[in-house]
Amino acid sequence: MMRSLYSGVAGLQNHQIRMDVLGNNIANVNTTGFKKSRVNFQDLLYQQMSGAAKPTTDVGGVNPKEIGLGMSVASIDTIQNQGALETTGVNTDVAIQGQGYFILKSGEKQFYTRNGAFGLDADGKLVNPADGLRVQGWNAQRLNGQDIINTSTAIQDLTIPVGSKDPASSTKVVNFACNLDKRTPEIPANAGADTIANGTWGTDFKVYDDFGQEHTLRVNFTKVVGTNNRWQADVSVDPQSTPPTNTQVGVGQANAAGNTFTVDFDNFGLLRGVTDAQGRNGPNAGALNVQVSFDVQGANAQAGQPVRQNFSMNLGQIGSVVNSITQFAEKSSTKAFKQDGYPMGYLESFKIDQSGTVTGVYSNGTNRALGQIALASFTNPGGLEKAGESTYVQSNNSGNANVGASGTAGKGKLIAGTLEMSNVDLAEQFTDMIVTERGFQANSKTIQTSDQMLQELLTLKR
């Protein structure tokens, strides 16, 4: 039999395989996160008619005579080029810009994918809604009042606790950054109510107790008679409360007698020091703060004593104009600008940032880290085995999964509200399809011509 027949058969079979791959690429042109494949051919075995001969002193060398026996598929590669990003506006849709794969889990089996079309199931777990595979990451843990995400621990099902409560937290720090007008007149000891009102600048600010109840913190600043750069502050919590809250203020402690303190400024209008009613002074450098305490109404008293709530009132840094109380010849302005207490709230929504951190937005205005999406990278991503449903599994030639957060070890960043489109280029696929068709047609001609030659051979006997 003629060898060209079998070469033609091999050409037909392998061009058909290439056409199968092209067809799959085109079929998945709109599949989220799909990566196209490419077929590479190689020539097959060779039958040697005669070997090569080296040159001698009389004649030159002779090249070998070899007849090829066809071709075969060398490889079917997965092209991992980045696909274009499509904006969806869905907050659970996530795309990877750069290297890496999402990690999905079913039981104990792990899958990897570039398809970030996720959603929440009835248990609040982040899943692929098409097959229920659970997205892996790290859930936040609350330690010492802070939300910690430890990416060095084992990955787990990522849970978004929709509707969960954020417990109330009492105010522990109140920061001031006001300006006291240096031009404010001094108030003599026998001044009337109108004069006092015109020479005092007061602030009201919300603070919270352990129950999440709101209280009004009032601080009135009055310029001290006979001084240029000293002000007295009167502090009260819920000044109209009955019974009274018995507000106390002290430098270094909150149980000092009295609810007043004095603030001194230097000749440049910057903080210089603070003194409480008992004569205790603050530090000579660094941050100045006073401790405030008040009675919490409605709390269970212990040993006949009311329950006291404590917080620190920060006045700023000595000699600093940033986020500090100052005394410039400008209108008194700006009250306390920040406090860290809040009432109870419910999780209303969440967002995902570029690092994959899921941040919960609560009805009380707080934002809390809920977890972080994990990514996997491989030494040889082309070695991953396709498992269907836009997923891959680890193989012997892909290397082990390097699991980590976005932006580490070459992993890309995450973009929420978008999906990665297929990287299939239809123009390229149609061109390859034409080339494949012509190759198939040429190989069929090889078989047809070989058959005609055999037919001629059979007719020699007639």
C-alpha positions in Angstrom: 0.0 0.0 0.0 1.2 3.5 -0.7 2.4 5.4 2.4 0.7 8.6 1.2 -2.6 7.0 1.9 -1.9 6.8 5.6 -0.3 10.2 5.6 -3.5 11.6 4.2 -5.6 9.7 6.7 -3.5 11.2 9.6 -3.9 14.6 8.0 -7.7 14.2 7.9 -8.0 13.0 11.4 -5.8 15.6 13.0 -7.3 18.5 11.0 -10.7 17.3 12.2 -9.4 17.5 15.8 -8.3 21.1 15.1 -11.7 21.9 13.7 -13.3 20.4 16.9 -11.2 22.7 19.0 -12.0 25.7 16.8 -15.7 24.9 17.1 -15.5 24.7 20.9 -13.7 28.1 20.9 -16.4 29.7 18.8 -19.2 28.0 20.8 -17.8 29.6 24.0 -17.2 33.1 22.5 -19.6 34.5 25.1 -18.8 32.2 28.0 -17.6 34.2 31.1 -14.0 33.6 31.9 -13.4 31.1 29.0 -9.9 30.6 27.7 -9.5 29.6 24.1 -7.4 26.5 23.0 -4.9 26.1 20.2 -3.8 23.0 18.4 -0.2 22.5 17.4 0.8 19.9 14.8 4.1 18.0 14.4 5.4 15.6 11.8 5.3 11.9 12.6 7.8 9.0 12.1 10.1 8.8 9.2 11.1 5.7 7.2 14.7 5.8 6.3 15.6 4.7 2.8 19.3 5.2 3.4 21.4 6.7 6.0 23.8 9.6 5.9 27.4 9.2 4.8 30.3 11.4 5.9 32.7 12.9 3.5 35.8 11.0 2.5 39.1 12.0 0.8 37.5 11.0 -2.5 33.9 12.1 -2.3 31.7 14.4 -0.3 29.1 13.4 2.2 25.7 12.0 1.4 22.4 13.1 3.1 20.0 10.6 4.5 16.9 9.6 2.5 13.7 9.6 4.7 10.1 9.4 3.9 7.6 10.9 6.3 4.6 8.9 7.5 2.2 11.7 8.3 1.6 14.1 11.2 0.1 14.1 14.6 -1.2 16.6 17.2 1.7 17.9 19.2 -0.3 19.7 21.8 -3.6 21.4 22.6 -2.7 24.5 24.6 -5.0 26.6 26.7 -4.2 30.3 26.0 -4.4 32.2 29.3 -4.4 35.7 27.9 -6.5 38.3 29.8 -10.1 38.7 28.5 -11.8 42.0 28.3 -13.8 43.2 31.3 -17.6 43.7 31.1 -19.3 46.0 33.6 -22.4 44.4 35.1 -23.1 46.5 38.2 -23.8 43.4 40.3 -21.8 43.7 43.5 -21.2 40.0 43.7 -19.7 39.8 40.2 -15.9 39.9 40.4 -13.3 39.8 37.7 -9.5 39.1 38.0 -7.3 41.6 36.3 -4.0 39.8 36.0 -2.9 36.3 37.1 -4.8 34.0 39.4 -7.9 31.9 39.8 -10.8 31.9 42.2 -11.0 28.8 44.4 -14.2 26.9 44.5 -15.0 23.9 46.7 -17.4 21.0 46.6 -17.0 18.8 49.7 -13.2 18.2 49.9 -12.5 18.7 46.2 -11.2 22.1 45.0 -11.8 23.7 41.6 -10.3 26.8 40.1 -12.0 29.3 37.8 -11.8 32.7 36.2 -15.6 33.0 36.1 -16.5 35.4 38.9 -20.3 35.4 38.4 -21.0 34.8 42.1 -24.1 35.1 44.3 -25.3 34.3 47.8 -27.2 31.2 48.9 -29.7 30.8 51.6 -27.0 30.4 54.2 -25.3 33.6 53.2 -22.3 31.8 51.6 -20.7 33.2 48.5 -21.2 30.6 45.7 -21.3 30.0 42.0 -25.1 30.0 41.6 -24.8 27.8 38.5 -23.5 24.7 40.3 -23.4 25.7 44.0 -19.7 25.5 44.3 -18.6 27.6 47.3 -16.1 30.5 47.0 -13.1 30.1 49.3 -11.5 32.8 51.3 -10.9 34.0 54.9 -13.7 35.1 57.2 -12.9 38.0 59.5 -12.6 37.5 63.3 -13.2 40.1 65.9 -10.3 40.4 68.4 -10.0 43.1 71.0 -12.6 45.2 69.3 -11.0 45.0 65.8 -11.9 42.9 62.7 -8.9 40.8 61.8 -8.5 38.8 58.5 -5.7 36.3 58.9 -4.7 35.3 55.4 -2.1 32.9 56.7 -4.7 30.4 58.0 -6.5 27.8 56.0 -9.1 29.0 53.5 -12.8 28.3 54.2 -16.3 29.0 52.8 -16.7 32.7 52.5 -19.9 33.8 54.4 -21.7 37.2 54.2 -23.9 37.5 57.3 -26.7 39.5 55.6 -29.1 40.9 58.3 -26.6 40.3 61.1 -26.4 42.7 64.0 -23.5 45.0 64.8 -23.6 45.4 68.6 -23.6 48.9 70.1 -20.3 50.3 71.2 -19.8 53.0 73.8 -17.8 56.2 73.1 -14.2 55.8 74.2 -12.6 58.7 72.4 -13.9 62.1 71.3 -11.5 64.3 69.2 -11.7 68.0 69.1 -10.4 70.4 66.4 -12.0 73.7 67.1 -10.7 77.3 67.0 -11.3 79.7 69.9 -11.4 83.3 68.8 -8.6 85.2 70.5 -10.6 88.4 70.2 -13.2 87.0 72.6 -13.6 89.5 75.5 -12.9 88.4 79.0 -15.9 87.9 81.3 -15.6 89.7 84.6 -16.8 88.0 87.8 -19.9 90.2 88.1 -20.9 89.9 84.5 -24.6 89.4 83.6 -26.1 86.6 81.7 -26.0 88.4 78.3 -22.3 89.1 78.7 -21.5 85.5 79.6 -23.5 84.3 76.6 -21.6 86.6 74.3 -18.2 85.6 75.7 -18.7 81.8 75.8 -18.4 79.5 72.9 -20.0 76.1 73.3 -20.2 72.8 71.4 -22.7 70.0 71.5 -21.8 66.5 70.2 -23.3 63.1 70.3 -21.8 60.3 72.4 -23.0 56.8 73.2 -23.1 54.5 76.3 -22.8 50.7 76.4 -26.4 50.3 75.5 -26.0 52.4 72.4 -28.1 55.2 73.9 -27.4 58.6 72.6 -26.2 61.4 75.0 -25.3 65.0 74.4 -21.8 66.1 75.3 -21.7 69.8 75.9 -18.4 71.8 76.3 -18.5 75.5 77.0 -15.2 77.5 76.5 -14.9 80.8 78.4 -11.8 83.0 78.3 -10.2 83.3 81.8 -10.2 86.9 83.2 -6.7 88.4 83.4 -5.1 86.1 80.9 -4.4 86.3 77.2 -4.1 82.7 76.2 -6.1 80.7 78.8 -9.6 79.3 78.5 -11.8 77.4 81.0 -13.9 74.5 79.7 -17.1 73.4 81.4 -18.1 69.8 80.5 -21.5 68.2 80.9 -23.3 65.2 79.6 -27.0 65.6 79.1 -27.1 68.9 80.9 -30.9 68.8 81.0 -31.1 65.3 82.4 -33.1 64.5 85.5 -31.6 63.1 87.6 -28.3 64.7 86.6 -25.5 62.6 85.1 -22.8 64.1 87.5 -20.2 64.7 84.9 -16.6 64.7 86.1 -13.4 65.7 84.4 -9.8 65.0 85.2 -6.3 64.9 83.8 -5.1 61.3 83.9 -8.2 60.0 85.6 -12.0 60.4 85.2 -13.1 60.4 88.9 -11.7 63.8 89.8 -13.9 66.4 91.5 -15.5 68.9 89.3 -16.4 69.1 85.6 -14.0 71.9 84.5 -10.5 72.2 83.1 -8.4 75.0 81.6 -6.5 75.0 78.3 -3.4 77.2 77.7 -2.1 78.3 74.3 1.2 79.8 73.3 1.8 83.1 71.6 1.3 81.4 68.2 -2.2 80.2 69.0 -1.1 76.6 69.4 -1.8 74.2 72.4 0.6 74.5 75.3 -1.0 72.6 78.2 -4.1 71.5 80.1 -5.0 71.6 83.8 -8.0 70.1 85.6 -9.9 71.6 88.6 -7.6 69.9 91.1 -4.4 71.4 89.5 -3.2 68.3 87.7 -1.3 69.2 84.5 -1.1 67.3 81.3 2.2 66.3 79.6 4.6 68.9 78.3 4.7 67.3 74.9 2.6 65.0 72.7 -1.1 64.5 72.9 -3.3 66.4 75.4 -6.5 64.7 76.7 -8.8 64.7 79.6 -10.9 61.9 81.0 -14.6 62.3 81.3 -17.1 60.2 83.3 -20.8 60.4 83.8 -23.7 58.4 85.3 -25.5 56.0 82.9 -29.3 56.1 83.6 -31.0 52.8 83.4 -28.0 50.7 84.2 -27.9 48.2 87.1 -26.2 49.9 90.1 -23.6 47.9 92.0 -23.2 48.4 95.8 -25.5 51.3 95.7 -23.3 53.3 93.3 -24.4 54.4 89.9 -22.8 52.9 86.8 -20.2 55.3 85.4 -19.3 55.7 81.7 -15.8 56.8 80.8 -14.3 58.3 77.7 -11.3 60.3 76.7 -11.6 63.8 75.2 -8.6 64.5 73.0 -7.7 68.1 72.6 -4.8 67.6 70.1 -1.1 67.7 70.0 1.0 70.3 71.8 2.3 72.8 69.2 0.3 71.3 66.4 -2.4 73.0 64.2 -3.7 69.8 62.7 -6.7 68.2 64.4 -6.1 70.3 67.5 -7.8 73.1 69.5 -6.2 76.4 68.4 -6.6 80.1 69.4 -6.4 82.3 66.3 -8.0 85.7 65.7 -10.8 84.1 63.7 -14.4 83.3 64.5 -14.8 80.4 66.9 -15.8 77.5 64.8 -16.0 73.7 64.4 -17.1 71.4 67.2 -15.8 68.0 68.1 -15.2 66.3 64.8 -15.0 62.6 65.6 -16.1 60.0 68.2 -16.0 56.2 68.0 -19.3 55.2 69.6 -22.4 54.0 67.8 -25.8 52.4 68.4 -26.7 48.8 67.3 -27.1 48.3 63.5 -28.0 45.7 60.9 -25.9 44.7 57.9 -27.6 46.4 54.9 -25.1 45.9 52.1 -21.5 45.0 51.3 -18.8 45.8 48.8 -15.7 44.1 47.5 -12.5 46.1 46.9 -9.5 45.4 44.7 -7.8 43.3 47.4 -10.8 41.0 47.6 -11.8 42.3 51.0 -15.5 42.2 51.6 -16.7 45.2 53.7 -20.1 45.2 55.3 -22.1 48.5 55.5 -24.3 48.7 58.6 -27.4 50.8 59.3 -25.6 52.5 62.2 -23.0 54.0 59.8 -20.2 51.5 60.6 -18.2 49.6 58.0 -16.7 46.3 59.0 -14.4 43.8 57.2 -16.3 40.6 56.8 -13.8 38.5 54.9 -11.5 38.3 51.9 -11.6 36.3 48.7 -8.6 34.0 48.2 -6.8 33.5 44.8 -4.7 30.7 43.6 -1.7 30.8 41.1 0.3 28.1 39.5 3.8 27.7 38.1 2.3 26.3 34.9 -1.3 27.4 34.4 -1.4 25.7 31.0 -1.0 22.4 32.8 -4.4 22.7 34.5 -7.0 20.1 33.5 -10.4 21.4 32.4 -13.2 20.0 34.5 -16.2 21.6 32.7 -18.5 24.3 33.9 -15.6 26.8 33.4 -13.5 25.2 36.1 -10.1 23.6 36.2 -8.4 21.1 38.5 -4.8 20.7 39.5 -2.7 18.2 37.4 0.7 16.7 37.7 2.2 19.3 35.4 0.4 22.5 36.7 2.3 22.6 40.0 0.7 23.0 43.4 -1.7 25.9 44.0 -0.1 28.9 45.6 -3.0 30.3 47.7 -2.9 33.9 48.8 -4.5 37.3 48.7 -4.9 39.5 45.7 -1.7 41.3 44.8 0.7 38.8 46.4 3.1 36.5 44.6 2.1 37.9 41.2 -1.6 37.5 41.7 -3.9 40.1 40.0 -6.3 42.5 41.5 -10.0 42.1 41.8 -12.6 44.4 40.3 -16.1 44.1 41.6 -19.2 44.7 39.5 -17.5 43.3 36.4 -16.9 40.0 34.7 -14.1 38.7 32.5 -15.2 38.0 29.0 -13.9 35.1 26.8 -10.6 35.8 25.2 -11.8 34.2 21.9 -11.1 36.4 18.9 -13.7 35.5 16.2 -11.6 37.0 13.3 -8.7 34.7 14.4 -10.9 31.7 14.7 -12.6 32.2 11.3 -9.2 32.5 9.7 -7.9 29.4 11.4 -11.1 27.6 10.3 -10.4 28.5 6.7 -6.8 27.3 7.0 -8.0 24.1 8.7 -10.6 23.5 6.0 -8.0 23.8 3.2 -5.6 21.5 5.0 -8.4 18.9 5.4 -9.3 19.3 1.7 -5.6 18.9 0.6 -5.2 15.7 2.6 -8.4 14.3 1.1 -6.9 15.1 -2.3 -3.8 13.1 -1.3 -5.9 10.1 -0.6 -7.9 10.5 -3.8 -4.7 10.8 -5.9 -3.1 7.8 -4.2 -6.2 5.8 -4.9 -6.1 6.7 -8.6 -2.4 5.6 -8.7 -3.4 2.3 -7.2 -6.2 2.0 -9.7 -3.7 2.5 -12.5 -1.5 -0.2 -11.0 -4.4 -2.7 -11.0 -5.2 -2.1 -14.6 -1.7 -3.0 -15.8 -2.7 -6.7 -16.0 -5.6 -6.1 -18.4 
